[in-house]
Amino acid sequence: MTDGPILRIDGLSVRFGRTLALDNVNLVLSAGSVTLLAGENGAGKSTLLWAMSGLLIPTSGRVSAANGKLPSVGFLAHQPFLYEDLTVTENLELAARLSGMPDPADQAREAVERVGLGPHAAKRVSALSRGQIQRAAFARAVLPGPRLLLMDEPFSNVDPEGIQTLSAILRALRSPDRAIVIASHDRKIMPDISPILVELRGGKLLS
Amino acid sequence: MTEIAAAEFKIEWRSPSAWVTSLLFAFLVLLTQALAFPAHLAALPEISFAAFFVSAFFAGILSENARLARDRRSGTPYFLALSAAAPERVFAGKSLAAFAILCLIQCFLFPFLVLFFNLPFAPAWPSALGLCLTANAALACLMTLFGTVTFAWKGVGASLGLPILILPMALPVLAAASIGSSLAWAGEPMVHYLKLLLATDIAVAVVGALSFGKLLGRA
């Protein structure tokens, strides 16, 4: 199912003051792959995802794409990347518009329904629970159909029913031209899709 | 561009605590200046227009800082950075929203300017309006640019970064707008001040558009 590399990480190190968050990480993300970044709290999983997204400039090393241009990125981070004073639908509609999708209003409505937020579509993000915000952020990340999907603890604060819904969406998102990276301290997250396990410890890649 | 501007403006409008604070602050700054100057000085158009532009600018900074605090909580600039929208488009959209907010603050302040400084209705008002809009464009672009520079700053820098960085760049704009308006008021030519402000608009917009992608963190 896998194809050529979507993203290549060579000798990546990130230092925050005196803390070495990532130490000489080398990794290739292939199209069609699902990678599970496992590791304990503070292992460097989130930092690696930020570096992959292109939003974090590494101290040394580089993140490069096969064709020289970074792929479109959908990023579910700890922050929701949602406007608090816009409704769920308005946030997703803006995301669809900025991605140049046709019928952004319809796309947003469908995305809201897909993540099970239909009854809360007209609520402002600031009025949602943390689990609902996570669902909305998930919808925002996957809506434009990015080639590289980065998910940092995608199911945190989500109830069991929500986890099933979001897992089903993630499974459906597997595609030969997309790479998915999930960072989690839980190695048993989505065992049915047999992700490639990559373990981080103290900023170093173990496997 | 308009979708980003509309979203940013809608958010501002839906945060009444932020804009009521800004408007009240603008009013108090204008009132303080009106009371601080002796009557014969307050009657000078240089003083009244400077008071007006300074009040609106400080209120604009307050509003921008509140918006930055919200952005830091939600991380929305990262969403814009990862979107397919061109950085220039994002810069233009955010600047347009800041421009609209500055204009709104000035619309609110205008009756108080006339009242506190006893300014009569005169043929010079359209020229002053032109200068005001041109100055607002430069100030809005500067706010967007330096707001993005300081977005990732933490601690005291997060609160003070924007005012400290923007002040040296904004002062010449405020001075040109104030002097130009007072010249227009006196019936003297102010075209060179208008040209100066237009040149500033273009320079700031070009620098902002070219550097915005890097500032957003887009690789």
HADDOCK unambig.tbl for C-alpha pairs under 7 A between the chains (distance, minus, plus):
assign (segid A and resid 54 and name CA) (segid B and resid 218 and name CA) 6.27 0.50 0.50
assign (segid A and resid 54 and name CA) (segid B and resid 219 and name CA) 5.29 0.50 0.50
assign (segid A and resid 55 and name CA) (segid B and resid 217 and name CA) 4.92 0.50 0.50
assign (segid A and resid 55 and name CA) (segid B and resid 218 and name CA) 5.96 0.50 0.50
assign (segid A and resid 55 and name CA) (segid B and resid 219 and name CA) 6.86 0.50 0.50
assign (segid A and resid 56 and name CA) (segid B and resid 217 and name CA) 6.96 0.50 0.50
assign (segid A and resid 73 and name CA) (segid B and resid 82 and name CA) 6.35 0.50 0.50
assign (segid A and resid 79 and name CA) (segid B and resid 74 and name CA) 5.67 0.50 0.50
assign (segid A and resid 79 and name CA) (segid B and resid 75 and name CA) 5.83 0.50 0.50
assign (segid A and resid 80 and name CA) (segid B and resid 74 and name CA) 5.88 0.50 0.50
assign (segid A and resid 80 and name CA) (segid B and resid 75 and name CA) 6.81 0.50 0.50
assign (segid A and resid 81 and name CA) (segid B and resid 74 and name CA) 5.23 0.50 0.50
assign (segid A and resid 81 and name CA) (segid B and resid 75 and name CA) 4.67 0.50 0.50
assign (segid A and resid 81 and name CA) (segid B and resid 76 and name CA) 4.32 0.50 0.50
assign (segid A and resid 81 and name CA) (segid B and resid 78 and name CA) 6.69 0.50 0.50
assign (segid A and resid 81 and name CA) (segid B and resid 79 and name CA) 5.41 0.50 0.50
assign (segid A and resid 82 and name CA) (segid B and resid 74 and name CA) 5.96 0.50 0.50
assign (segid A and resid 82 and name CA) (segid B and resid 76 and name CA) 5.73 0.50 0.50
assign (segid A and resid 83 and name CA) (segid B and resid 74 and name CA) 6.61 0.50 0.50
assign (segid A and resid 83 and name CA) (segid B and resid 76 and name CA) 6.37 0.50 0.50
assign (segid A and resid 85 and name CA) (segid B and resid 11 and name CA) 5.34 0.50 0.50
assign (segid A and resid 85 and name CA) (segid B and resid 14 and name CA) 6.47 0.50 0.50
assign (segid A and resid 86 and name CA) (segid B and resid 11 and name CA) 6.47 0.50 0.50
assign (segid A and resid 98 and name CA) (segid B and resid 83 and name CA) 6.23 0.50 0.50
assign (segid A and resid 98 and name CA) (segid B and resid 84 and name CA) 6.02 0.50 0.50
assign (segid A and resid 98 and name CA) (segid B and resid 85 and name CA) 5.35 0.50 0.50
assign (segid A and resid 99 and name CA) (segid B and resid 83 and name CA) 6.20 0.50 0.50
assign (segid A and resid 99 and name CA) (segid B and resid 84 and name CA) 5.03 0.50 0.50
assign (segid A and resid 99 and name CA) (segid B and resid 85 and name CA) 6.67 0.50 0.50
